[in-house]
Amino acid sequence: GAPRDARTRDAALALATKLTKDAKEDFAAAAKQGDVGLTDAGKMQRNVLEPAPEYTLFSLDVGEVGGPVDSPRGFYVFKRID
């Protein structure tokens, strides 16, 4: 279901890997470089995300960055803020 001009999976993974590294220094700036970046998604409840992203998010310590996490929607990079 991806658009014709979507990145290849390898290119998307390379970008997500770079953004994960950048996010450890400045998450807000890294989020702006992604396709659909949010700097604060608010309080995230369980059972909203797919299993792998949810596991990663809720396994992080406060302030920790995790990713990239592969999902049917693409790659996620998370920062646990609370």
Backbone as CSV, one residue per row, in Angstrom:
resi,resn,N_x,N_y,N_z,CA_x,CA_y,CA_z,C_x,C_y,C_z
1,GLY,0.794,-1.196,0.000,0.000,0.000,0.000,0.840,1.266,0.000
2,ALA,2.145,1.151,-0.195,2.995,2.349,-0.186,2.831,3.137,-1.484
3,PRO,3.002,4.453,-1.415,2.938,5.258,-2.643,4.075,4.909,-3.593
4,ARG,3.886,5.204,-4.868,4.889,4.886,-5.885,6.241,5.519,-5.595
5,ASP,6.235,6.720,-5.003,7.484,7.436,-4.764,8.078,7.142,-3.378
6,ALA,7.588,6.114,-2.715,8.103,5.757,-1.395,9.538,5.242,-1.495
7,ARG,10.282,5.436,-0.425,11.655,4.908,-0.366,11.620,3.395,-0.414
8,THR,12.721,2.810,-0.842,12.856,1.362,-0.728,12.992,1.036,0.758
9,ARG,12.783,-0.213,1.099,12.906,-0.634,2.498,14.318,-0.371,3.011
10,ASP,15.318,-0.666,2.183,16.708,-0.440,2.587,16.995,1.044,2.821
11,ALA,16.470,1.898,1.951,16.669,3.338,2.115,15.944,3.847,3.358
12,ALA,14.757,3.330,3.612,14.005,3.730,4.801,14.731,3.292,6.071
13,LEU,15.291,2.091,6.064,16.041,1.611,7.223,17.294,2.456,7.440
14,ALA,17.973,2.811,6.374,19.175,3.647,6.493,18.823,5.008,7.096
15,LEU,17.739,5.607,6.637,17.313,6.889,7.189,16.922,6.738,8.656
16,ALA,16.148,5.710,8.979,15.724,5.495,10.362,16.918,5.252,11.280
17,THR,17.918,4.552,10.800,19.124,4.308,11.588,19.859,5.619,11.861
18,LYS,19.980,6.458,10.842,20.617,7.768,11.011,19.821,8.626,11.983
19,LEU,18.499,8.635,11.828,17.663,9.456,12.700,17.706,8.978,14.150
20,THR,17.827,7.669,14.354,17.945,7.148,15.713,19.209,7.693,16.368
21,LYS,20.309,7.688,15.628,21.572,8.221,16.149,21.430,9.712,16.444
22,ASP,20.857,10.456,15.491,20.673,11.899,15.668,19.731,12.203,16.836
23,ALA,18.708,11.362,17.017,17.711,11.579,18.061,18.302,11.497,19.455
24,LYS,19.398,10.781,19.597,20.047,10.684,20.902,20.666,12.019,21.304
25,GLU,20.950,12.860,20.322,21.497,14.199,20.583,20.393,15.254,20.625
26,ASP,19.467,15.218,19.673,18.388,16.218,19.577,17.173,15.556,18.936
27,PHE,16.294,15.035,19.776,15.153,14.278,19.275,14.235,15.134,18.400
28,ALA,13.947,16.351,18.826,13.034,17.209,18.064,13.562,17.473,16.656
29,ALA,14.842,17.738,16.530,15.430,17.983,15.206,15.388,16.723,14.354
30,ALA,15.670,15.582,14.951,15.637,14.320,14.200,14.222,14.008,13.735
31,ALA,13.240,14.259,14.593,11.841,13.971,14.236,11.403,14.786,13.022
32,LYS,11.887,16.003,12.914,11.526,16.857,11.774,12.097,16.345,10.460
33,GLN,13.153,15.518,10.535,13.770,14.974,9.323,13.064,13.718,8.828
34,GLY,12.222,13.126,9.659,11.497,11.922,9.274,10.302,12.263,8.406
35,ASP,9.643,11.247,7.900,8.493,11.474,7.031,7.301,12.067,7.774
36,VAL,6.963,11.479,8.912,5.832,11.953,9.696,6.284,11.980,11.149
37,GLY,7.105,12.943,11.468,7.670,12.965,12.803,6.821,13.734,13.786
38,LEU,6.667,13.165,14.948,6.039,13.852,16.063,7.098,14.049,17.130
39,THR,7.161,15.228,17.689,8.114,15.438,18.770,7.496,15.071,20.114
40,ASP,6.166,15.012,20.185,5.490,14.625,21.419,4.125,14.063,21.055
41,ALA,3.983,12.761,21.181,2.707,12.114,20.871,1.778,12.078,22.082
42,GLY,2.212,12.705,23.174,1.391,12.727,24.380,1.485,11.396,25.109
43,LYS,0.523,11.155,25.952,0.477,9.889,26.699,0.048,8.783,25.755
44,MET,0.859,7.763,25.635,0.566,6.630,24.758,0.048,5.487,25.621
45,GLN,-1.121,5.014,25.289,-1.702,3.879,25.990,-1.212,2.583,25.368
46,ARG,-1.234,1.532,26.124,-0.896,0.215,25.582,-1.979,-0.235,24.611
47,ASN,-1.616,-1.161,23.728,-2.518,-1.746,22.727,-2.952,-0.758,21.647
48,VAL,-2.141,0.265,21.412,-2.409,1.217,20.332,-1.499,0.915,19.143
49,LEU,-0.239,0.633,19.425,0.753,0.347,18.385,0.819,-1.145,18.099
50,GLU,1.514,-1.493,17.034,1.800,-2.892,16.752,2.684,-3.432,17.879
51,PRO,2.774,-4.759,18.036,3.523,-5.334,19.163,4.989,-4.896,19.264
52,ALA,5.742,-4.913,18.179,7.169,-4.574,18.263,7.396,-3.118,18.677
53,PRO,6.733,-2.140,18.051,6.919,-0.766,18.514,6.451,-0.561,19.957
54,GLU,5.347,-1.171,20.326,4.851,-1.013,21.693,5.845,-1.590,22.704
55,TYR,6.366,-2.764,22.420,7.342,-3.384,23.313,8.552,-2.471,23.490
56,THR,9.055,-1.939,22.383,10.228,-1.061,22.451,9.923,0.184,23.272
57,LEU,8.822,0.845,22.977,8.480,2.077,23.681,8.366,1.849,25.181
58,PHE,7.642,0.829,25.590,7.413,0.613,27.012,8.587,-0.080,27.707
59,SER,9.601,-0.476,26.953,10.808,-1.044,27.546,11.884,0.010,27.792
60,LEU,11.718,1.184,27.213,12.710,2.244,27.363,12.640,2.868,28.751
61,ASP,13.787,3.308,29.235,13.824,4.120,30.443,13.473,5.552,30.065
62,VAL,13.001,6.343,31.008,12.683,7.742,30.749,13.928,8.449,30.216
63,GLY,13.751,9.151,29.095,14.846,9.868,28.452,15.616,9.054,27.427
64,GLU,15.363,7.759,27.368,16.098,6.886,26.449,15.456,6.896,25.059
65,VAL,16.308,6.774,24.038,15.867,6.695,22.643,15.984,5.248,22.190
66,GLY,14.996,4.773,21.454,15.023,3.416,20.927,14.605,3.370,19.477
67,GLY,15.169,2.425,18.755,14.827,2.265,17.364,16.078,1.979,16.565
68,PRO,15.929,1.881,15.282,14.659,1.875,14.566,13.902,0.561,14.796
69,VAL,12.590,0.671,14.834,11.724,-0.482,15.031,10.894,-0.667,13.769
70,ASP,11.000,-1.832,13.157,10.282,-2.147,11.924,8.820,-2.467,12.246
71,SER,7.921,-1.957,11.425,6.497,-2.252,11.564,5.856,-2.199,10.182
72,PRO,4.625,-2.673,10.068,3.937,-2.581,8.774,3.777,-1.146,8.278
73,ARG,3.851,-0.179,9.178,3.692,1.234,8.803,5.007,1.923,8.501
74,GLY,6.105,1.217,8.683,7.423,1.806,8.468,8.271,1.631,9.704
75,PHE,9.285,2.464,9.829,10.207,2.376,10.949,9.892,3.465,11.968
76,TYR,9.937,3.088,13.230,9.710,4.021,14.322,11.017,4.321,15.042
77,VAL,11.131,5.545,15.550,12.186,5.932,16.475,11.458,6.573,17.647
78,PHE,11.734,6.100,18.858,11.027,6.569,20.046,11.963,7.235,21.028
79,LYS,11.399,8.153,21.804,12.062,8.660,23.003,11.013,8.647,24.110
80,ARG,11.336,7.958,25.166,10.408,7.890,26.298,10.591,9.148,27.126
81,ILE,9.530,9.931,27.294,9.650,11.190,28.020,8.976,11.148,29.395
82,ASP,8.218,10.119,29.660,7.534,10.035,30.952,7.351,8.595,31.348
